[in-house]
Amino acid sequence: MNMKMLRRMQNKMVKIQDELAQETIEGTAGGGAVVVTMTGQQQVQSVEINPDVVDPEDVSLLEDLILAAFTEALTKSQELAGKRLGALTGGLGLGNLGF
């Protein structure tokens, strides 16, 4: 692989990373009672909680819903990044680089 090809790949990588930073993914739990919005770079943008699921007598339920929504958003974000970056690195024999 020559330097010209490496520069092109680097430029594509930067473009993909910029696109991932602009994309948002949602993870939900409890039928939408908790929604976590995250970028394609795994940065949490927001957490929305329906007031109806806030029960001071059952905080553990709310904790479980938040965890489930966050985990779903993170998984979707990682899958998106893996698809985008995998297309770029797929032919290089680098594995999936953790994505």
C-alpha positions in Angstrom: 0.0 0.0 0.0 1.5 3.3 -1.0 1.3 6.7 0.7 -1.3 8.0 -1.7 -3.7 5.1 -0.8 -3.0 5.6 2.9 -3.9 9.3 2.6 -7.1 8.5 0.8 -8.0 6.0 3.5 -7.2 8.5 6.2 -9.4 11.1 4.5 -12.3 8.5 4.2 -11.8 7.6 7.9 -12.1 11.2 9.0 -15.2 11.7 6.8 -16.8 8.5 8.3 -16.0 9.7 11.8 -17.5 13.1 11.1 -20.7 11.4 9.8 -20.9 9.2 12.8 -20.6 12.3 15.1 -23.7 13.7 13.3 -25.8 10.6 13.4 -28.0 9.8 16.4 -29.3 6.5 17.6 -32.0 5.9 20.2 -32.2 3.1 22.7 -35.6 2.6 24.5 -36.9 0.6 27.4 -40.3 0.1 29.0 -42.1 0.7 25.7 -40.5 4.1 25.2 -40.8 5.2 28.9 -37.0 5.8 28.9 -35.2 6.9 25.7 -31.4 7.4 25.5 -30.2 9.3 22.4 -26.5 8.8 21.5 -24.3 9.7 18.5 -22.5 7.2 16.3 -19.4 8.0 18.3 -21.1 6.8 21.5 -21.6 10.2 23.0 -24.9 10.5 25.0 -27.0 13.4 23.8 -30.0 13.0 26.0 -32.0 10.9 28.4 -35.7 11.2 28.4 -37.8 9.7 31.2 -41.6 9.6 31.1 -42.8 10.9 34.5 -45.3 8.1 34.8 -42.4 5.6 35.4 -40.9 7.6 38.2 -42.0 5.8 41.4 -40.2 6.8 44.6 -41.2 3.4 46.0 -39.5 1.5 43.1 -36.3 3.3 42.1 -34.7 0.0 41.0 -37.3 -0.3 38.1 -36.2 3.2 36.8 -32.6 2.2 37.2 -33.2 -1.0 35.2 -35.0 0.9 32.4 -32.2 3.5 32.1 -29.6 0.8 32.0 -31.5 -1.1 29.3 -32.1 1.9 27.1 -28.4 3.0 27.4 -27.2 -0.5 26.6 -29.5 -0.7 23.5 -28.3 2.7 22.3 -24.7 1.8 22.8 -25.1 -1.5 21.0 -26.8 0.2 18.0 -24.1 2.9 17.9 -21.3 0.4 18.0 -23.0 -1.7 15.2 -23.3 1.5 13.1 -19.7 2.4 13.6 -18.6 -1.1 12.8 -20.5 -1.2 9.6 -19.2 2.2 8.5 -15.6 1.7 9.5 -15.6 -2.0 8.6 -16.3 -1.1 5.0 -13.2 1.0 5.0 -10.9 -1.5 6.8 -12.4 -4.7 5.6 -9.9 -5.4 2.9 -6.8 -4.6 5.0 -6.8 -7.7 7.2 -7.0 -5.5 10.4 -9.9 -7.4 11.9 -12.8 -5.2 13.1 -10.6 -2.9 15.3 -13.0 -3.4 18.2 -16.2 -2.3 16.4 
